[in-house]
Amino acid sequence: MSELSVNHLLGIKYLNKDDINLIFETADHFKEVINRPIKKVPSLRDITIANLFFENSTRTRLSFELAEKRLSADVINFSAASSSVKKGETLIDTVNNILSMKVDMVVMRHPNPGAGVFLSKHVDASIVNAGDGAHEHPTQALLDSYSIRERLGEVGGKKVVIVGDILHSRVALSNIFALKLQGAEVKVCGPKTLIPKYIEKLGVEVETNLKKALEWCDVANMLRVQNERMEISYFPSTREYTQQYGVNKRLLDDLSKEIVIMHPGPINRGVEITSDVADSSQAIILDQVQNGVAVRMAVIYLLASKIKR
């Protein structure tokens, strides 16, 4: 298979296993490119990409921008905080104004779930979802799986536990879809108040005891507690959360095997994981960041190759 089955990357749930394999094989090639002295390729010299961020983002925005520039695309950056959206302009008007500048692809982060799907039906450009509310964050899940594959050889058959604020996390949902699609076993672990009611329908088991979850898994993906998405208090205190669901080096050293630690960032050091865990050889957090650029290059390149024809 040499092309994606989709024209947009709206969510992992729209992809098949062949799509993921193709993205990873393409990312392998780009990973080699970004480790060369000259890190750019002229692949997308005639493609213009608009990055539309209606929600704050540092790492994802920079990663996408770097990926686009490594492919030699022309890049327009748009931040809603300083735009006409503040004056009441609708999403479609905003995007159509940008598309009238002859933009081929839109990378969008938006607080509303489904914003990317909505947009894909109304505008003539390829849409990449860079996170829509608490719904999906497909490129994060792809780079997470890619990082597991790089460290452990493959994703299929591996046991992955996602720990923390599952309820508010688009990373968790996309990861569950991606991991299950590739044949991994998935559990979630966290306070009951932060586990969605529907989670078991996705073929995922719930484990509320962190020590048991870590003893079971090959990989633990530690999520940030998303205080900014919480209108009410979901647990008594940060200190209590850390005591029950935070990972420190002593806890890891007490396990009967060595496991891999991941984190999508930004890390609240001392809350989800301690510094000695984040900076240890078991953590692949910086690998995830580097792989994010290669995976996003692969996604953009594969979608752009469908535009060009």
N, C-alpha and C positions, 0 to 999 in steps of 0.2 A: 504494500500500500504506500503510495507516494503523496497522497494529499489527505487533508482532514475531511471528515464527513460533514463538517459544519462550516458555515460562513462567518460565524461570530463565536467568541468564547464568552458565553453568558453564564455558564455554570458547569460544574463537573457532571451534573445529571444529564446533560445533553450529549456527553461524549461517550464513545465506546472504548473498549480496551485497545483496539488498533490505533485509535487517535492518540492515546496516552503513550503507547510504544513509539509512535512516529515522533511525537513531541520530544521524548527522551533521547531517541537516536539523533535527532536534529540538535538537541541541546549538547550532546556529547561533542559534536563537531564544533559548536560555538564555544564550548568550554575550552577547547584546544586553542581556538582563535583568541580568546581574551587573555590567555596566558602567554601569547607571543609578544615580542617587543612592540610590533605595530598591531594595535588591538582592533583596528577598524576593517570592515569589509564593505565593498561598494554595492551590496545586494539590493538595497532599497533607495537608491539615489533619486529615483523619480517618485517616491511615495511621501505624502505629507500626513503626519499624525498629530492629532490634537489631544492633549492630556487635559481632561476636564475633572477637576477635583472639587466637588461640592461639600466635601468633608475634609477635615485636616488629615494630612498624611505626610510623613517625612520619608520613611524607608521605602514604601511602595512607590511613591512618586519618583524618588531619585533612581530607584532600580529600573523602572520603566523608561525614564528619560535616558539613562545610561545605555540601556539595551537598544533604544531607538537610534541613538547617536553612534553606537558601535556598528549599526547596520547602514549608517550614512543616510538615514531618513531626515526629512525636514520636520522640525518639531515646533509646535505651538503649545505653550503652557497657559492654562486658564485656571485661575483660582476664584471660586465663587465668593469668597470673603470680600474681594475688591471688585465685584462685577455688578452688572445690571440686575442679576438675580435678586440682589438686595433691594432693588427698586421695584420688584414684583414681576419681572419677566418670567415667562414659563420656560420649562425645560426644553420643549420642542422649539420655541422661538430662539432660545439661546443657541441650541445646537444648529438649527437651520442657518442662523447668522454666521456661525463658524464654518458650516459646510459650504456656504456660498463663496467662501475663500478657497474652494476646491480642495477640501480635506478628504483623504481616502479612508482614514481609520480614526476612530475615537476610542481612547482609553478613558473610562469613566468610573469614578467613585462617587456614590450617592447615598444619602441616609435612608432613602426609601427602598425597601425590598422590591425587586422586579423592575427597577428603573431601566436597567439595560435591556430587558426583554421588551418593555414598552417602546424604548427608543428604536430598537432594531426593526420594529414594525412600521415606523413612521419616517425614518431617514434612510437615505441611500449611501450608507457607508458601513464598513465593517466595525462592529462594536466589541470591545474587550472590557469585560466587567472587572474592575479593580477593587470590588467590594461594594455590595449593595445592602446597607443596613445590617441587620443580624442574619442575613440570608445566606449569601455565598461569597467566597473569595477564591475563585478557581486557581489563579496563578500561585497563590500561597500553598494550596494543597498539592499542586503539581511539583513545586520546588521541594516541598516536604517529602513527598514520595521519591523524588529524584535523589534527594540526600540520603534517604534510607537505602535505596538501591546502590548508591555509591559506597556506603559504609558496609552494608551487609550482603551485597551481591545481588539480591532480588527483594521484591516486596511480597510476592506470593508466599503464603505459608508463615509469614512472620506475625508475631503477636504485638499489637500496638495498643497502648492505653493512652487516652487523651484525658488529661487531668485539669480540673478547675472549673471555670465559668463556662459551662457548655451552653447554658440557656441564651446568653447574649453573643455567642461566638459564631461568626460566619466562617471562621477558620475551621472550627470543629465540624460543621455540617459538610463543607467541601471535602475535608479530610476523610470523613466517614464514607462519602460517596466514592472518592478516589481509591481509598485503601480496599474497600469491599470489591470494587470493580477489578482490582488486581489480585484478589484472592488472599488478602490478609485477614487475620482475625482482629476484631476491634472491641475494646471495652472502653467505657467512660467512667471516670471517678471524680467525685466532688461532693459537696454538701447537697442533700436532697433538694433543697430550695433552688439550686442552680442546675438541676438536671431536667430537661424538658419532659413533659408527660408522654410525648409520642416516641421517645427515643428508641424503645425496644422494637417498634415497628420497622425501624431501619436495619434490623438484624444485628443490633448492638447490645451487649450485656452491660448492666450497671453494677459497679463494685464501689461500695462506700468506704471500704477500708483501704487506705493508701498502701500500707505495707503489703497486703495481699495482692493488690494490683501490680505493684512493682515486682513482687516475687514471680508473678505470672508472665510478665511482658518481656519482650526483647527490646522494645523502644517505648520510652515515655515522652509524650509531647505535652509540655507544661504550658498551659494557657494563662494569660494575664487576667486578673480580675478586672472587669470592665466597669469601674465605678461610674464612668461618665454615662453609661447606659442604664443605670439603676435609679429608678424613682423611689424605691423603698429599700430598706435594709434586708439583705438576704442571709446575713450571718451576723452573730453578735459583735465581733470586732476583728480587725485585721490580724491582731495577735493570735486570736483563737483560730482563725482560718489557717494561719501559718503553722500553728502547732499541729493541726490535723492534716493539712494538705500541702504543706511546704516541704520541699526536698532539700536535705542537707547532706553533707559528705558522710556523716556517720551513718545515716540511714542507708545510703548507697553501699557503703563498705560492709554493712551487716547482711546484705543480700547474698544468696548462695551463688550468684553469677554476676557478671558485669553486664549492665544494660546501657543502651544509648539514650542520651538526654537531648531533647530538642526543645526549642522555644521560638515562636514566631516573632517575638519582640513587639514592642519595647519591654524589656525585663524590669519588673519591680524587684530589684535585688533585695534579698532578705524576706520577701513575701512568698513568691512561688518557688524560687530557688535561691540558695545562698551563693555568694560570690565564689566560694571554693568549688561549688558544683558547676557554675556557669563557666569558669575558667579551667575546668579539668579536661583531661583527655577523653573522658566519656561524652562530653558535650560536643555537638556538631553545629552549634548555633552560628558561628562565623562561616562554616561551610554552607549553611542554608542561605546566608546573605550572598555569598559568591555565586552559588548555584541559581539564585533568584534571577540574576542578570542573564545567565545562559538560557534558562528556561523561558524567560520573557522574550529574549531574542528569538528563540525557536517558535514560540506562539505567534509573534508578530510576523516573522518571516513566512510561516506556513499560511497564515491568513492573507498576507499581502500577495502571495503567489496566486491566490484565487481571484484577487482583484485585477491583477495585471492582464489576465486573459480576456 
